[in-house]
Amino acid sequence: MASDIATIAGWLAQANSAVAFTGAGISTESGIPDFRSPGGVWAKNRTVYFDEFLASADDRFEYWRQKSETHKEMHIAQPNTAHSALARWESNGRLRGVITQNIDGLHQKAGNQNVLELHGTACDVACLECAWRDEADRWVRKFRDEQLVPDCPECGALIKHATVSFGQSLPADVLYQSSQWSREADVFLAMGSSLVVEPAASLPVTAQQNGARLVIINRDPTPLDAIADMVVNSALGETMTGIDELLD
């Protein structure tokens, strides 16, 4: 693995437009479980689809109950060594930015400024009708205390976390910019993602087809391993620490 890490570090050292693409695996070392894992949220709860949230008060309550259940561990989680490495690489010009499937805000906590959140963020709540937006913590605590689904304090409409729910479209501007970054990348690091959720999973393919060196770092094999220039099946923290040390 040492030679693979050295090769990746060399590619990054020469890159003009390196991009990182991250999934749930980068945050598990911060104590945030993968939603798809056997003990994850999706294994223990039924999915509340966006149209169900809009149509049913009972489904809105279930949505907020589930969000309040996962809020604390996400709210107190801190960036790990992999997050910190990406933030350093961006600050010293080695990395253009991060495209993430995660909703935990840990890239921003680590110091990344250029973050494209494909699935939104659980750090905020937002109104579905007006421009009102606020930090999620106070509204989750309000729900827990009152056991009532909150409404927008500005216009009285429905509010939910600023995440993309099942059945809800990804933000078109974020998806467009992510595609642009992928087309322009010369090194594309896909990290901690199963690379099966579309349309996000097509971004590494776009990067590779446009000339980028595709590096996949993930605990388990992915469907895109066959087209990658380098695949590392190892813990992200250990791998990123090794790359970071060589870059320094």
Secondary structure, DSSP 8 states (H G I E B T S, - for coil): -HHHHHHHHHHHHH-SSEEEEE-GGGTGGGT---TTSTTSHHHHS----HHHHHH-HHHHHHHHHHHHHHHHHHHH----HHHHHHHHHHHTTS--EEEES--S-HHHHHT-S-EEETTEEEEEEEESSSS-EEEHHHHHHHHHHH-S--B-TTT--BEEEEE--TTS---HHHHHHHHHHHHH-SEEEEES--S-STTTTHHHHHHHHTT-EEEEE-SS--TTGGG-SEEE-S-HHHHHHHHHHHH-
